[in-house]
Amino acid sequence: MTTQTIGHNVPASEIERLAKAAQDALTDAMVERLATTGANALEVVDRLNDPATKDAVLALLDKVTEMHRIGALDTLFDMLALAHAARSAVTDNMIERLFIFVEHMVNNLGTEELATGAHNARRAMEEAVDDVAASPAKGGLVSALSLLTKAENQQALQFLIATGIHMKNRTAAMRGAPELER
């Protein structure tokens, strides 16, 4: 009597015994999970048939490959670990204090006067840059003395000195240090 073989000289009786063992071992719950897993896998494969999805997945794979090649993938995962560690370290009290600080900053810095002052300061600096570019410095002591003889330059210098003194005094008062004389 000859034994029928399948494939690489595997007797059919062994394949039948393997199939019977698999059938006996599988429970209804296992079959249901396998069917669900197979259906989910086919759904994913089916979504890859959409050209836009396929292009997106291929672009993502290209970017991941590029990030790995230049070492950015390690940096990305380091940043994720850092963000996770920071999140784990933050307590409710810290978050509450942060929101109080942000609210305080918005209330103090979010005023129209401050916005106007910042806008005016920016415009003044832009105009000053244009003025200086239009008349480059000649250099030398005579040129410096010539600048100091103009009343508007003396007044601007006095303004800068007074501003510096007032800022220094306010900072010193906050720290409890003695104030400067004018």
Secondary structure, DSSP 8 states (H G I E B T S, - for coil): ----EETTTEEHHHHHHHHHHHHHH--HHHHHHHHHHHHHHHHHHHHTTSHHHHHHHHHHHHHHHHHHHHTHHHHHHHHHHHHHHHHHH--HHHHHHHHHHHHHHHHHH--HHHHHHHHHHHHHHHHHHHHHHHS----SHHHHHHHHTSHHHHHHHHHHHHHHHHHHHHHHHHHT------
